[in-house]
Amino acid sequence: MTKKKVLVSGCNGHMGQILCRMIDESDNFQVQYAYDKTAWEWPNYCVCTNLDDIDSEELPDIIIDFSAPEGIIPLLDFAKHHTIPIVIATTGFNVGQSQAILEASYLTPVFQSANMSLDIMLLKSIVQMVASKLSNCDIEISEAHHNRKKDAPSGTAKLLANAINDSLSDKKKIVYGREEKRNSNEIGISSIRGGNIVGEHSVFFFGEYDTLEIKHTAYSRDLFAQGALKAAKFLLEKDTPGFWAMDDLIQL
């Protein structure tokens, strides 16, 4: 079977290195281009620092992005120009960048998720169901990650908060890093950064007499690289431009 050729964006980062390793071990994919803002000689390939250096006669089959928000616009322009599917696993985008991602999906297949874990998508469905039953509880979300993570709160925490709000008839205000008394119409999000924590997300439903906690803990970053490769396989089966997310993947 012919392996699909991948452009790994953010190859020098921690997740990029893990993704490259997992691709090297894969029967379905191969790294064709390792792309990052700084050069670094890898054992099996050289790092490309400029998308203009990529041979138009040797284009990748798909792009997987584990980089930083500031690099997304040129990457989207490259994907659109050559109609290459792109899996976006980077988080922390601003409104303009998020809009650019959506607009890119009009021209080429795009898969984006704040978290590449299938279990997190199941967690999202569970907390939506619970929130609809326990809407009178105080709802709080806590998340913990390693000390190198650039954005806070995490994209996953925001995803969970928005999912809970979608299940409620009376929407709640999402509060980051509360500094004063809690109001009843809030969903609070608190962030912890330290050490080498892969990722922990807890959703609390505080009642008058008891508390329900629903928690997901990631033990290895391989989990997210594995999810990105599953997303890539899913996206490569699409024949038309469009926007997909992990919800689409877990419904298969």
NUDRENSE-61407 format. One record per residue (C-alpha): residue number from 1; residue in three letters; x, y, z. Coordinates in pm, 1 decimal. Example, Ala and Ser with C-alpha at 12.3 -4.5 7.8 and 13.67 -1.06 7.14 Angstrom:
<sites>
[site 1; ala; [1230.0; -450.0; 780.0]]
[site 2; ser; [1367.0; -106.0; 714.0]]
</sites>
This chain:
<sites>
[site 1; met; [0.0; 0.0; 0.0]]
[site 2; thr; [130.8; 344.1; -93.2]]
[site 3; lys; [186.9; 561.8; 209.3]]
[site 4; lys; [24.4; 905.9; 220.1]]
[site 5; lys; [274.6; 1192.0; 224.4]]
[site 6; val; [248.0; 1435.2; 517.2]]
[site 7; leu; [367.1; 1789.6; 574.5]]
[site 8; val; [417.0; 1816.2; 952.0]]
[site 9; ser; [385.6; 2179.5; 1061.9]]
[site 10; gly; [555.1; 2253.5; 1393.9]]
[site 11; cys; [788.5; 1955.0; 1363.7]]
[site 12; asn; [1041.0; 2097.9; 1611.7]]
[site 13; gly; [786.1; 2129.0; 1891.2]]
[site 14; his; [716.4; 1858.3; 2145.4]]
[site 15; met; [397.9; 1739.8; 1972.9]]
[site 16; gly; [554.9; 1776.4; 1629.4]]
[site 17; gln; [840.9; 1546.9; 1727.8]]
[site 18; ile; [599.1; 1287.8; 1865.7]]
[site 19; leu; [388.6; 1307.6; 1549.9]]
[site 20; cys; [693.9; 1258.3; 1326.5]]
[site 21; arg; [796.5; 955.2; 1529.9]]
[site 22; met; [449.3; 801.8; 1507.5]]
[site 23; ile; [435.9; 867.0; 1132.9]]
[site 24; asp; [773.9; 695.8; 1091.8]]
[site 25; glu; [625.4; 394.6; 1273.7]]
[site 26; ser; [304.6; 401.8; 1068.2]]
[site 27; asp; [209.9; 172.1; 782.6]]
[site 28; asn; [-14.3; 438.1; 627.4]]
[site 29; phe; [183.0; 763.8; 634.5]]
[site 30; gln; [529.5; 904.4; 572.8]]
[site 31; val; [680.0; 1245.3; 651.8]]
[site 32; gln; [747.5; 1420.8; 322.9]]
[site 33; tyr; [810.8; 1769.0; 464.1]]
[site 34; ala; [901.3; 1867.5; 818.9]]
[site 35; tyr; [812.2; 2236.4; 846.5]]
[site 36; asp; [896.5; 2482.4; 1123.7]]
[site 37; lys; [1012.4; 2839.5; 1170.3]]
[site 38; thr; [1365.6; 2729.4; 1262.9]]
[site 39; ala; [1592.0; 2479.7; 1084.7]]
[site 40; trp; [1688.2; 2157.8; 1254.3]]
[site 41; glu; [1861.2; 1859.3; 1099.2]]
[site 42; trp; [1653.5; 1551.8; 1179.5]]
[site 43; pro; [1799.9; 1201.4; 1132.3]]
[site 44; asn; [1564.7; 1116.4; 846.4]]
[site 45; tyr; [1487.9; 1453.8; 685.3]]
[site 46; cys; [1572.7; 1823.1; 684.4]]
[site 47; val; [1343.1; 2088.6; 824.6]]
[site 48; cys; [1184.5; 2328.1; 575.7]]
[site 49; thr; [1151.4; 2685.4; 705.9]]
[site 50; asn; [975.0; 2839.1; 405.6]]
[site 51; leu; [666.2; 2701.0; 234.8]]
[site 52; asp; [783.6; 2860.0; -90.9]]
[site 53; asp; [1068.4; 2607.4; -96.5]]
[site 54; ile; [827.4; 2316.6; -134.3]]
[site 55; asp; [836.5; 2164.1; -483.0]]
[site 56; ser; [500.0; 2214.7; -655.6]]
[site 57; glu; [564.5; 1887.1; -838.7]]
[site 58; glu; [609.6; 1699.8; -509.3]]
[site 59; leu; [321.2; 1822.1; -296.3]]
[site 60; pro; [211.6; 1643.2; 21.8]]
[site 61; asp; [-118.0; 1457.7; 37.5]]
[site 62; ile; [-211.9; 1621.9; 367.2]]
[site 63; ile; [-92.9; 1877.5; 624.2]]
[site 64; ile; [-100.5; 1816.4; 1000.1]]
[site 65; asp; [-44.1; 2127.4; 1211.2]]
[site 66; phe; [86.6; 2115.6; 1569.0]]
[site 67; ser; [252.4; 2458.8; 1571.0]]
[site 68; ala; [146.7; 2801.6; 1700.2]]
[site 69; pro; [-143.2; 3034.4; 1611.5]]
[site 70; glu; [77.5; 3295.6; 1446.1]]
[site 71; gly; [179.0; 3049.6; 1176.4]]
[site 72; ile; [-167.3; 2947.8; 1063.3]]
[site 73; ile; [-233.7; 3212.5; 794.6]]
[site 74; pro; [56.3; 3124.9; 558.3]]
[site 75; leu; [-16.3; 2756.0; 616.4]]
[site 76; leu; [-382.4; 2806.2; 520.1]]
[site 77; asp; [-280.3; 3005.9; 213.3]]
[site 78; phe; [-54.9; 2718.6; 105.5]]
[site 79; ala; [-327.9; 2460.8; 166.4]]
[site 80; lys; [-588.0; 2663.1; -25.0]]
[site 81; his; [-359.5; 2739.4; -318.1]]
[site 82; his; [-276.8; 2372.5; -372.5]]
[site 83; thr; [-609.8; 2230.1; -242.8]]
[site 84; ile; [-436.7; 2018.1; 21.2]]
[site 85; pro; [-643.5; 1885.7; 315.3]]
[site 86; ile; [-527.8; 2018.4; 651.6]]
[site 87; val; [-568.0; 1884.9; 1006.3]]
[site 88; ile; [-535.6; 2165.8; 1261.4]]
[site 89; ala; [-445.1; 2054.5; 1614.4]]
[site 90; thr; [-304.8; 2390.3; 1725.5]]
[site 91; thr; [-506.3; 2592.2; 1981.8]]
[site 92; gly; [-522.6; 2952.6; 2103.9]]
[site 93; phe; [-648.4; 3116.3; 1783.7]]
[site 94; asn; [-795.8; 3466.5; 1791.6]]
[site 95; val; [-1122.0; 3559.6; 1620.4]]
[site 96; gly; [-955.0; 3658.6; 1293.2]]
[site 97; gln; [-750.4; 3340.0; 1273.7]]
[site 98; ser; [-1056.1; 3127.1; 1351.0]]
[site 99; gln; [-1246.9; 3302.0; 1074.3]]
[site 100; ala; [-958.5; 3239.3; 832.6]]
[site 101; ile; [-970.9; 2867.1; 917.7]]
[site 102; leu; [-1342.8; 2854.5; 846.5]]
[site 103; glu; [-1300.8; 3041.6; 517.6]]
[site 104; ala; [-1022.7; 2802.9; 412.0]]
[site 105; ser; [-1271.7; 2516.6; 442.7]]
[site 106; tyr; [-1465.6; 2665.7; 150.4]]
[site 107; leu; [-1170.2; 2581.1; -75.1]]
[site 108; thr; [-1009.6; 2270.5; 75.9]]
[site 109; pro; [-1097.5; 2005.0; 337.5]]
[site 110; val; [-1024.3; 2124.6; 693.4]]
[site 111; phe; [-1033.8; 1925.0; 1017.5]]
[site 112; gln; [-995.5; 2123.2; 1339.7]]
[site 113; ser; [-1019.4; 2025.0; 1703.3]]
[site 114; ala; [-910.4; 2184.1; 2028.7]]
[site 115; asn; [-829.1; 1833.3; 2149.5]]
[site 116; met; [-739.2; 1530.6; 1936.9]]
[site 117; ser; [-854.3; 1277.4; 2197.0]]
[site 118; leu; [-1167.1; 1080.0; 2109.6]]
[site 119; asp; [-1235.6; 1039.1; 2482.3]]
[site 120; ile; [-1253.8; 1416.8; 2526.1]]
[site 121; met; [-1534.4; 1425.7; 2269.6]]
[site 122; leu; [-1715.3; 1158.7; 2469.5]]
[site 123; leu; [-1657.7; 1369.3; 2782.3]]
[site 124; lys; [-1813.3; 1664.0; 2601.9]]
[site 125; ser; [-2127.7; 1463.0; 2526.4]]
[site 126; ile; [-2147.7; 1338.2; 2884.8]]
[site 127; val; [-2120.1; 1682.3; 3045.8]]
[site 128; gln; [-2380.1; 1819.8; 2805.9]]
[site 129; met; [-2623.8; 1551.1; 2915.3]]
[site 130; val; [-2547.3; 1606.5; 3285.1]]
[site 131; ala; [-2573.1; 1985.0; 3255.4]]
[site 132; ser; [-2920.7; 1957.6; 3104.8]]
[site 133; lys; [-3027.5; 1753.0; 3410.0]]
[site 134; leu; [-2840.7; 1954.6; 3675.0]]
[site 135; ser; [-2885.8; 2305.9; 3539.0]]
[site 136; asn; [-2936.9; 2448.7; 3890.8]]
[site 137; cys; [-2590.6; 2339.6; 4005.1]]
[site 138; asp; [-2286.3; 2562.9; 4015.0]]
[site 139; ile; [-2071.3; 2448.4; 3722.4]]
[site 140; glu; [-1693.7; 2483.1; 3733.1]]
[site 141; ile; [-1417.6; 2354.8; 3504.6]]
[site 142; ser; [-1055.0; 2307.8; 3604.0]]
[site 143; glu; [-769.2; 2220.6; 3369.7]]
[site 144; ala; [-401.4; 2145.2; 3426.8]]
[site 145; his; [-117.4; 2133.9; 3173.8]]
[site 146; his; [262.3; 2146.3; 3154.2]]
[site 147; asn; [447.5; 2470.2; 3214.9]]
[site 148; arg; [529.2; 2519.2; 2845.0]]
[site 149; lys; [169.2; 2555.5; 2728.6]]
[site 150; lys; [123.0; 2898.7; 2573.5]]
[site 151; asp; [-253.8; 2947.7; 2604.2]]
[site 152; ala; [-475.5; 2956.3; 2912.2]]
[site 153; pro; [-739.7; 2846.1; 2962.3]]
[site 154; ser; [-696.1; 2548.1; 2734.5]]
[site 155; gly; [-891.8; 2516.0; 2413.2]]
[site 156; thr; [-1045.5; 2199.8; 2555.4]]
[site 157; ala; [-1175.0; 2380.8; 2865.2]]
[site 158; lys; [-1337.7; 2641.1; 2640.5]]
[site 159; leu; [-1481.9; 2363.0; 2423.8]]
[site 160; leu; [-1638.7; 2197.8; 2730.5]]
[site 161; ala; [-1779.8; 2526.0; 2861.6]]
[site 162; asn; [-1934.7; 2614.0; 2525.7]]
[site 163; ala; [-2076.1; 2261.3; 2493.1]]
[site 164; ile; [-2240.9; 2291.6; 2834.6]]
[site 165; asn; [-2391.0; 2626.7; 2737.3]]
[site 166; asp; [-2528.0; 2472.4; 2418.6]]
[site 167; ser; [-2725.9; 2226.4; 2630.3]]
[site 168; leu; [-2881.8; 2495.1; 2853.5]]
[site 169; ser; [-3189.4; 2701.7; 2778.9]]
[site 170; asp; [-3049.2; 2984.9; 2993.9]]
[site 171; lys; [-2692.0; 3048.8; 2882.4]]
[site 172; lys; [-2430.2; 3112.8; 3148.5]]
[site 173; lys; [-2144.6; 3361.5; 3144.5]]
[site 174; ile; [-1803.0; 3195.7; 3107.7]]
[site 175; val; [-1555.6; 3340.9; 3357.7]]
[site 176; tyr; [-1178.9; 3288.2; 3336.2]]
[site 177; gly; [-973.8; 3316.6; 3656.0]]
[site 178; arg; [-1238.1; 3451.8; 3892.1]]
[site 179; glu; [-1124.7; 3720.3; 4135.5]]
[site 180; glu; [-1449.6; 3796.5; 4315.8]]
[site 181; lys; [-1767.2; 3636.7; 4449.6]]
[site 182; arg; [-1926.8; 3378.7; 4222.3]]
[site 183; asn; [-2259.0; 3457.3; 4052.3]]
[site 184; ser; [-2516.4; 3185.5; 3993.0]]
[site 185; asn; [-2523.3; 3236.2; 3616.0]]
[site 186; glu; [-2154.1; 3158.2; 3562.0]]
[site 187; ile; [-1935.6; 2873.1; 3440.0]]
[site 188; gly; [-1594.7; 2924.8; 3593.7]]
[site 189; ile; [-1272.0; 2800.5; 3434.9]]
[site 190; ser; [-949.6; 2774.6; 3634.5]]
[site 191; ser; [-605.9; 2685.7; 3495.2]]
[site 192; ile; [-301.8; 2518.9; 3650.0]]
[site 193; arg; [38.9; 2519.3; 3478.2]]
[site 194; gly; [330.2; 2317.2; 3606.0]]
[site 195; gly; [587.3; 2048.5; 3542.2]]
[site 196; asn; [516.2; 1805.4; 3263.7]]
[site 197; ile; [140.5; 1749.2; 3304.9]]
[site 198; val; [5.5; 1611.8; 2977.4]]
[site 199; gly; [-351.2; 1726.1; 3032.2]]
[site 200; glu; [-623.8; 1703.2; 3294.7]]
[site 201; his; [-979.3; 1834.8; 3264.2]]
[site 202; ser; [-1244.5; 1816.2; 3535.3]]
[site 203; val; [-1602.3; 1940.7; 3523.2]]
[site 204; phe; [-1772.0; 1994.1; 3860.3]]
[site 205; phe; [-2145.4; 2015.9; 3926.2]]
[site 206; phe; [-2182.8; 2159.3; 4276.9]]
[site 207; gly; [-2524.5; 2098.0; 4433.7]]
[site 208; glu; [-2649.0; 2200.5; 4775.8]]
[site 209; tyr; [-2580.2; 1858.8; 4927.7]]
[site 210; asp; [-2338.3; 1684.1; 4692.5]]
[site 211; thr; [-2087.9; 1729.3; 4410.2]]
[site 212; leu; [-2052.3; 1539.8; 4085.2]]
[site 213; glu; [-1705.6; 1547.1; 3925.5]]
[site 214; ile; [-1636.4; 1416.9; 3573.8]]
[site 215; lys; [-1268.9; 1397.2; 3484.6]]
[site 216; his; [-1039.8; 1306.1; 3195.5]]
[site 217; thr; [-664.9; 1254.3; 3237.4]]
[site 218; ala; [-419.4; 1212.5; 2951.3]]
[site 219; tyr; [-105.6; 1014.2; 3040.4]]
[site 220; ser; [85.3; 1042.3; 2712.4]]
[site 221; arg; [101.5; 1295.5; 2430.5]]
[site 222; asp; [102.7; 1002.1; 2190.7]]
[site 223; leu; [-274.0; 1012.3; 2242.9]]
[site 224; phe; [-302.6; 1343.1; 2055.8]]
[site 225; ala; [-70.9; 1240.1; 1772.4]]
[site 226; gln; [-271.9; 920.5; 1730.1]]
[site 227; gly; [-592.3; 1124.6; 1712.1]]
[site 228; ala; [-439.9; 1357.7; 1453.1]]
[site 229; leu; [-348.6; 1060.1; 1231.7]]
[site 230; lys; [-702.7; 924.9; 1263.5]]
[site 231; ala; [-829.6; 1268.3; 1161.8]]
[site 232; ala; [-589.6; 1270.3; 864.9]]
[site 233; lys; [-715.5; 932.5; 747.6]]
[site 234; phe; [-1073.5; 1057.6; 782.4]]
[site 235; leu; [-1001.7; 1379.5; 591.0]]
[site 236; leu; [-823.5; 1204.9; 305.3]]
[site 237; glu; [-1149.8; 1025.8; 227.9]]
[site 238; lys; [-1325.2; 1358.2; 159.5]]
[site 239; asp; [-1365.8; 1459.4; -204.4]]
[site 240; thr; [-1490.0; 1813.9; -150.8]]
[site 241; pro; [-1398.5; 2117.7; 59.3]]
[site 242; gly; [-1562.0; 2136.9; 400.2]]
[site 243; phe; [-1511.6; 2168.6; 773.3]]
[site 244; trp; [-1499.0; 1869.4; 1007.9]]
[site 245; ala; [-1421.8; 1813.9; 1375.9]]
[site 246; met; [-1384.4; 1530.4; 1626.5]]
[site 247; asp; [-1762.2; 1504.4; 1661.5]]
[site 248; asp; [-1771.0; 1385.6; 1300.3]]
[site 249; leu; [-1498.9; 1129.1; 1368.7]]
[site 250; ile; [-1662.6; 966.2; 1672.5]]
[site 251; gln; [-1987.4; 922.5; 1482.6]]
[site 252; leu; [-1822.4; 675.5; 1241.9]]
</sites>
